[in-house]
Structures are given as structure tokens and as C-alpha cells.
Amino acid sequence: MKAFVVYCHPSENSFTKSMCDAFVKGVEDSGNEIIMSDLYKMDFKSDMTEEEYLRDANYRNTPDVSDDVRVEQEKINSADAIVFIYPVFWTEAPAKLVGWFDRVWSYGFAYGEKTMKVLDKAMILCSAGNPIKRLEEFGLLDSMKRVMLGDRLFGRARQMEFIVFDNTSRENELREKNWDMNIQRAYETGKGLFS
């Protein structure tokens, strides 16, 4: 089985990067394959052009998508699962990942007369500085799930899962205390992705 990992973090020195590496190792150790898009390393262009906007806004199902978008769409259609790994910025994915959705979820691929396959599984692994309790108390976790699972991934995968690794901001003492446990959790999540 093949997992397409869309990773989005601006720093190589982050908990999110360590979490991603552990997850990928888990998938590979289970005998499965990884396709990776590291959006910052790729310098993925997240701003939609006027031409892209007009194509989608006018529901034109034409083959004139940009090469970088076509490559991402081909990665999706060659995979069995898609996994998004990112830090939570202001209750949202980083702008670069939001722009990835804006461009890659194009008309005729992700909606309209879709050519995007329905994936077996979609998974979100995100790191959050806040504790889960706070995210739940203020309705933020529900908002994050509603956007990612209820809008961006709705109808595009048979199974969906949203996992938050909380208390990961650098000044939080629980970050270091829980580091090994969280990295092991990421590894086990990768190892069990297709089970």
C-alpha cells in the first residue's frame, strides 16, 4: 500500500518534523510505501493565480492546470491514503498548506466531474501548542475538524482520522516530558495506517 504524506512546517528543527519522521518510519517499517511532498522544501507556490481562480470560479474542466499542481494530483491518484502533517497556526493549517488545497483541489479534479480517486484513508496529524482541553473548551478542535474533515476531505476518503499532538510549544514543559511518548505514538500510527 502507498501513503502520500503532505508535510508542511517551515522549520527542520521542530517537534512536527520529528513527528513526521517517526510516522514515515512506521509506515515503511510496516512494509508500505511513502510518497512525500514537503511543501516548504519544495517551495510550493501557495498563491492561486488569476487564471487558476477564473478556471475554478467559472467551473471550467480544462486540462490547463499548472505542472506543479498536476504532479500533486498524480501523487494523490497513485496513493491509497493521504496524510497531512502540520503545526496548528491560529486554529488552522499553515498558509502554505491552505494554498495547496486552493490550488490542488481544482475543479474537475477534487470537485465537479471529479478525476480524483476516493482514497481508502485520510489522516491528519497536527501539533498544537495548546492542550486538547483548551482546544475543546473554546470549540477550536471542533472547528479544525470541521474544516479539514467536513470540507476539505469530505467524500474524498472512505475513512478519516484527526489526531492532535498537544502541548508542543517550545516553552511548554510537557513538550520535552512527553516527547518520547509522542514520537512513539506517531511511529505506531504510521505502522498501523493500513491495518
Residue pairs with C-beta under 8 A, 6 or more apart in sequence:
1 32
1 33
1 80
1 81
1 120
1 193
1 194
2 32
2 33
2 34
2 35
2 78
2 79
2 80
2 81
3 27
3 32
3 33
3 34
3 35
3 79
3 80
3 81
3 82
3 83
3 193
3 194
4 34
4 35
4 36
4 37
4 75
4 76
4 78
4 79
4 81
4 82
4 83
5 20
5 23
5 24
5 34
5 35
5 36
5 37
5 82
5 83
5 84
5 85
6 37
6 39
6 82
6 83
6 84
6 85
6 97
6 100
7 20
7 36
7 37
7 38
7 39
7 85
7 86
8 38
8 39
8 40
8 84
8 85
8 86
8 93
8 94
8 96
8 97
8 100
9 16
9 17
9 20
9 40
9 85
9 86
9 87
9 94
10 40
10 94
11 17
14 87
14 127
15 127
15 165
15 168
15 175
15 179
15 182
16 85
16 86
16 87
16 127
16 168
18 179
18 183
18 186
19 85
19 125
19 127
19 165
19 182
19 183
19 186
20 85
20 125
20 186
22 183
22 184
22 186
22 187
22 190
23 83
23 85
23 125
23 186
23 187
23 189
23 190
24 34
24 36
24 190
25 187
25 190
26 186
26 187
26 188
26 189
26 190
26 191
26 192
26 193
27 33
27 34
27 190
27 191
27 193
28 34
28 190
29 187
29 190
29 191
30 190
30 191
30 192
30 193
30 194
30 195
32 193
32 194
35 75
35 78
35 79
37 44
37 72
37 75
39 46
39 96
39 97
39 100
40 96
44 68
44 96
44 99
44 100
45 66
45 68
45 99
45 103
46 95
46 96
46 97
46 98
46 99
46 100
46 102
46 103
47 99
48 99
48 102
48 103
49 66
51 64
52 65
52 66
52 69
52 103
52 106
54 60
55 62
55 64
55 65
55 106
55 107
56 106
56 107
59 107
59 112
60 107
60 108
61 107
61 108
61 112
61 113
62 108
65 73
65 106
65 109
66 103
68 103
69 103
69 104
69 106
72 100
72 104
73 104
73 106
73 109
73 115
73 116
76 82
76 104
76 116
76 117
76 119
77 115
77 116
77 117
79 119
80 119
80 120
80 121
80 194
81 119
81 120
81 121
81 122
81 123
81 157
81 193
81 194
82 119
82 121
82 122
82 123
82 157
83 122
83 123
83 124
83 125
83 193
84 93
84 97
84 122
84 123
84 124
84 125
84 126
84 148
85 124
85 125
85 126
86 93
86 94
86 97
86 126
86 127
87 94
87 126
87 127
87 128
87 168
88 126
88 127
88 128
88 129
88 130
88 144
88 164
89 95
91 140
91 143
91 144
92 98
92 144
92 147
93 126
93 148
101 152
104 110
105 111
105 152
108 114
108 115
109 115
109 116
110 116
110 156
116 156
118 155
118 156
118 157
118 158
119 156
119 157
119 158
120 157
120 158
120 159
120 194
121 157
121 158
121 159
121 160
121 161
121 193
121 194
122 149
122 153
122 156
122 157
122 159
122 160
122 161
123 160
123 161
123 162
123 163
123 189
123 193
124 148
124 149
124 161
124 162
124 163
125 163
125 165
125 186
125 189
126 144
126 162
126 163
126 164
126 165
127 164
127 165
127 166
127 168
128 135
128 164
128 165
128 166
128 167
128 168
129 166
129 167
129 168
129 169
129 172
130 140
130 166
130 167
130 169
131 166
131 167
131 174
132 141
132 164
132 166
134 140
135 141
135 144
135 164
135 166
136 142
141 164
144 162
145 162
148 162
149 160
149 162
153 160
163 189
165 182
165 185
165 186
167 174
167 175
167 178
168 175
168 182
169 175
